[in-house]
């Protein structure tokens, strides 16, 4: 029997769990609780990201909401919620609820001497993997990569959309996601050695290739979907997306058959811009990007203070659709532009399936 799940605090980073709640593997999303200070409290979850989707409502009443749940997922919002975290975690403990916690939040609470059991953390798997041979092994099933320009561009939503489409078609999927909550949907994050500073870039590439090769061999999967962590471009000289190290490692270790990139829907975005991105990705990552998802967020970099700050703004879906319709009126043979909020998503998935059809096997 599936457990009833409560998410606290509800925020933009966790909105996918509401949008794709039907894909949760061992849980039923019962409650999403926002902090009392949140502007979008006691309303539809789509208010937070501009999607305006209203098939799940957000509460601000943690005390009553937890009574209806078996499990509480705690995610990081900001350090100002420390006292509320301490209080709500203690309530969950007192009621003997299962606790799940994001690693970033666990690390923050641990540094603040808050007692949270270590085995409650959602985090990338620690794997024992070694390099059998110092060369790259071929992956013998179709591979789809999901890249993003940066944060909050619907990259995780896209991964879930692909999972839903290909699962409903009957394909056996091996999948690795960009968020720690991936395992709640039945798939994993990429292994933690990718994020270790003690390994060389070369060894990370070879280890990841060996790891994925072994997993494909064991799984019997028809299709491999990888959400690639991090952004493929710097925002500017101050916000450089960790110099895109992880996308470079993943792209060097495995060669995708299909590459999809989630981008920000700038007002001036056009085919010429996407063609430049294609060229950049081809030469830096060896990725031939043909599919572009227009996310529903924009970002702003402020220089008002001595330290630059970046902020993200959710855009109404109607604005994204306007950009899609107005800026991409005519077809382009090498570029397919869609967004996850309308039927262009399914059309894109059908195109991808057709493109891979010769190498896909239905179980």
N, C-alpha and C positions, 0 to 999 in steps of 0.2 A: 504493500500500500504506500502511495506517495505521501510524503510529509508536507505539511502546510508551512510555507516559508514567509517570513517577514523580513523586509529589507529596511535597514536604517543606517545613516540618514539618506533618504532618497535625494539624488542629485543628477546632474546631466550625465555623469560618467556611468550611471547605472540604468539609464533609461531603456536600454536595449532589453533588459530583463522583463519590462512591462510589454514592450512591443512584440517580443517573441516568447511570451510566457508559455505558449502551447508547445514549445520545443524543449522545455525543462525535462530532464530525464527522470529524476527521482523526487522532484518537488512539485508542488502546486503553489503558485504565487498567490498568497492570501492577502497580504498587507504590504503596503509601501508607506513608510512614515517619514515625513519631512521634519526638519527642525522648526521650532515655533517661529524663528526669524525668517524663514524662507518666504519669498514673495509669491510662490506658487502653491502654498499650502491649501489643503482641503479643496482640491480641484483635480481636473483631469491631468494625467501624467504628461500629455503632449504639450502642456503649457510651458514646460521647461525648455524644450528644444525647438519650438515653433511648428512642430508637426500638427499640433492641435488635435491629436488623436485622443479619443475620450472613452475607450473601452475598458479603462481601469482608472480608479480614482485613488488619489493620494490623501492620506490622513496626517494629522499632527498629534494624534493621541496614542502615544506608545503604550501607556499602561493598559488600556482596554484592548488595543490591537494584539498585544502579545498573548493575551488570554486565548485567542483564537488560533494560535500557531504552535508548531512543534519545534521550529528551527528559526534562529535569528542570524541573518547575514549582516555583519557590521562592515561598512566601507568608510574610506577616508573622505572627509569633507574639508575640515580645516582644524587648526590647533585650538581655536576658540571654543570648540565643542568638548574640550577635555572633561569637564565636570559632568556633562550630559552623557558622555561615553561611559565614564566610571559608574554613574548611577544606573544606566540602562543595562550594562553588562552585569552588574550585581543583581538587578531584577531578573535577568535571564538565568543567572546561576541559581538564585533562590527558587525559581519556578522549575528548575531542572530541565531547562530547554537546551537543545543542541545549539552550540555556538559555532558559527563560521566567521572568519575574519580575514580581510585582505592583509597581505604582508606589509604594505606601507603603513596601515593603521596599527598593526601589531608592533612594528618597530617604533613607531611614535609612542604608543602606550608603554612599551617596555622601557623606553628611555625616561618616561615619566613615572616609572616604578609602579605601574598598574599591573596587577597579576592577571594574566590571560594565559590559559593553557596553550602550550606550543603546538599541540596536535590539532588545534582548531584553524591553523593558518591555511589559506588558499595561496598556493605559490607554485612556480614551475617545478617540475619533478627533478629530483637528484637522480642521475642515471650513472650506472657503471658501464662506460663505453670506452673501448680502446681502438686505436688505429691498427687494423689488420695489415693494410698495405698502404704505402704512401702515394696513392692516386685515387681519383674520384671514381666511384662506382655508378653505373647508370641506373636510373629509376625506371622500371619497366611498365609503369602504369601512367595514365595521363595525370598531369600536375597543373593545378590552378593556383596562382599566386594572387593575393590581395594586398596591394600596396596602398599607402596613403601619403599625401603631401605633408601631413603633420597630424596634430591632435584634432579631435572632434569633427572629423569629416565623414562620419558614418561607416568607418572601416569595419567595425565589429558587426554592425547591422548587416552589412553586405556579406560578411562571412556566414551569418546565420541565415540570410536569404538564400545563399547558395546551398547551404546544408538542407534547408527545407525543400528546395526545388529538386535537388538530385535524390534526396531520400524518398520523396513522394514518387519519383520515377522508378524506384526500386534498386538504385545503385548502392553498393556497399562502400562507405566513405571512411577513409582515414583522414583525420583532420587535426590541425594544430592552430590555436587561436591566439589573438593578441591580448586578451584580457584574462586575469586570474579566474574570473567566473566561468571561463570556458568549460571547466569540468562539470558545472551544473547543467550544461547542455549536452553532456555526453562525450566531449572531446577534451584534449589537453592543451597546455601551453608548450612551447618549445622548451627544451631542457635548460637547466640553470647554468650550465657551463658557458653558455653564450654570453652571460653577463659577468663572468669572473675576470678579474684583472690579472690573474696569475698565468693565464694561457695566452699564447701568441695567437695572432690573427690566423696564421696558417694552420695551427693545430685546431682552432675552433672550426674552420672550414672543413677540415678532414674528419674531425669528430662528428660534426653535424651530418655530413654526407654518410658516414658509416652508420650513425644512429637511424637516420631516415631509411636507409637501405635495409637495415635489419628489421625495422618496424613494418615496412612494406612487405618484406618476405614473410613475416609472421602473420600479417593481418588478412591476407587474401582479398584485399580491397580492390575495387574497380577504379577508384579515383582518389587522388590525394589533393587536399585543399590546405594551403598554408596561408594564414594571416601573418604578414611580415611586420614585426614590431618596428616602431619608429617611423619617422618621415624620411622621404627620399631626397628632400631639398632643405637647405637652411631657410628660415624666415628672413633673417638678415645677419649682420655680423654679430649681433648681440644674442640672438636666439638661433642656434645653428643645428638643432636636432641631433646633438651628439655626433655631428659630422657624418650622420647616416652610416655608422659603423655596422649596426646589426643588419640593415637591408643589404649592405655589401657582402657580409659574411653569408647570409642565407642565399643570396643570389649566386654566390660563387660555389656554394655547396650543392645546390640542386638547380637544374635548368627547367623552368616551367614551359608547358605547352601553351598555356593561356595566362596572360598577365592583365590584371584589372587595376586601375588606379583611381582612388577616390580623391577628388579635388575640391577646392573651395569655389563656389559659384560667383566669382568676381563679375561685376557688371560688364567689364570689357573682355571677358573670356571669349575666345573664339577658336576656330580650327587652327589658325596659325600658331596660337599659343600652345595648343595640344600637340601639334606637330613638333614644336621645339622640345616639349617635354618628352615626346616619343624618342627623339633623336638623342637627348641627354640620357634617358634610361637605357637605350640600346647600347651606347658606348660605355656607360659606367657600370651597368648591371647585367648586360647581356640579355635584357628583357625586351621583347617586342610587344609593347602595350597597344592593344587595339580597342579596349573597352575602358570607358571613363565614366565613373559615377559622380554626379554632382551632389556633394553633401549639402546639408542645410545649416551650415554655420559659416561665419566670417570671423576674422580676427583683426585686432587693432593693437598696434604697438605705440605705447605712450612714452614720451620723454619729458613729462612734466616734472618728475623728480630726478634726483641724481642717478638713480638706477632705473634703466628702462624696464617697462612692464608690458607683458602681453596678455590680452584678454580675448575671450571668445564669446561670440554673440550668436544665439540661435536665430535662424531666419525662418519666417513663415514659408511653408511649402509652396504657397502660391508664388512667392518671389523666385524660388528655385525653378518652378515650372515656367515662369516668364523668361528667365534667362535661357532655359533649355529651348523654348519655342522660338524666341527672338534671335538668339545668337547661333543657333544650329538648324536653320530652316532647311538648308539644302544638304543632301546626303554627301558623305565623304567616304570613299571606298575603304580607307584604312583606319577609320575612327568611328566607334559606336558610342554615342553619348546617351546616358539614361540616368534616372534617379530611382531610389528604392521606394518612393511613395506613390508611383503610378504604374500603369501597365507596361511601361518601357522596361521595367526590371525583368518581368517575365519574358518579354521579347528578347532581351539580352541573354537571359539564361538559355532560351531555346536556341539562339545563335551559337552559344558556346557548346551546347550539347551536340548540335549538328557538326560543329567544327571538330569535335572530338569523337564523333560517332564510330569511326573506323577502329578506334582503340578502346572503346568502352564495352564492357561485358556486363549484362544484367545477370544477377544470380538467379 
